[in-house]
Amino acid sequence: MDQSEALKLVRQLLRAKDDDELMKLVSLYLPLVDGTYFSIATAATQQLEREGKPAAAEALRELTNRMLRMKTLI
């Protein structure tokens, strides 16, 4: 996964309309997720915090941590 793909995935995850859509995206992309995704997701979380969007930042952080746990179980 390159940086643009990782950023696109972060945006898709943040725009998911509900948990069902979110989990479908996670299931679809989890095999492709790598260190690039995690570094982009971390940077996006920090940017959301700087923009004064703590709820979005926390949601992305929790999702990224969940994805990391799922990834290590594969």
Helices and strands as residue ranges (DSSP letters): H 3-15, H 19-29, G 30-32, H 35-50, H 54-73
